[in-house]
């Protein structure tokens, strides 16, 4: 790792590992025995027709949440979670972890996956894009057992033709609420309206009912003009706070904040960084590892009242998802102010 790369904490692994091409979407927990980070990625031999950053999932551990060491799993090239071998399952072609929490002695992993179906998206053909959410449990965070959802193994189905989430329901994040109910946030892509966030609710955390779209693109010229993708919702001082990835009109990604009193109706904050974000990609043309995109925020509250945000960064120069390099970074808040962030080491 280069010293002149502020924020960078995990780069792709060496040849022969499942994540030698890219690492994405850190899901970080402070556990009783140290820090754990689940993430997804792929090696160069993974199906190139699936033009997404997903593939397989792995685990890294750390004593301080900054310096990470990979755990070698028992699956392909050291992965701990990978596509299901049964072709008729929703997750038979690729998978990605998007949320992990620890409850009642078990790790609960919410993930998403797609099958080998090829569909038309605008002018392009896309394989594996019809993604749905799944759930798996583990005692050690390494060996996982899938729970069986009602939609070919998934827990939510795609919307019907014409509905906002007809293309995919991806990147689920589940929030257990104070009243014993559960919220599942996810996002989709509507070719006409951009990236949109949806919500489903549950009384038991397994059977879900969709509420519908809850958040969409920002105003012209904003950092999220083309919509909102990955997000992390948590309760801070009794209020729901959503850290979310927005896409601007040039395809650059930054992170913003929205707040809510009920977790359903949201108000976007106006951030102090470029075009309303609270954490912006590094300067264009700088050559920095995260000059094209910062996204997939995962926010961890610290004992001193401050926060850490783990994120994925992408460099400039790529012409599609697979030609840019994805790596994992860390930002820290300015004390308890979760609207101001600095790259680790900056």
Beta strands, then each sheet from edge to edge (+ up, - down):
strand 1: 8-10
strand 2: 22-31
strand 3: 34-42
strand 4: 56-62
strand 5: 69-71
strand 6: 94-103
strand 7: 106-114
strand 8: 118-121
strand 9: 124-127
strand 10: 132-138
strand 11: 145-146
strand 12: 170-176
strand 13: 182-190
strand 14: 194-202
strand 15: 209-215
strand 16: 228-236
strand 17: 239-247
strand 18: 253-260
strand 19: 267-268
strand 20: 293-301
strand 21: 307-314
strand 22: 326-334
strand 23: 337-343
sheet 1: 1+ 22- 21+ 20-
sheet 2: 1+ 22- 23+
sheet 3: 2+ 3- 4+ 5-
sheet 4: 6+ 7- 10+ 11-
sheet 5: 8+ 9-
sheet 6: 12+ 13- 14+ 15-
sheet 7: 16+ 17- 18+ 19-
end
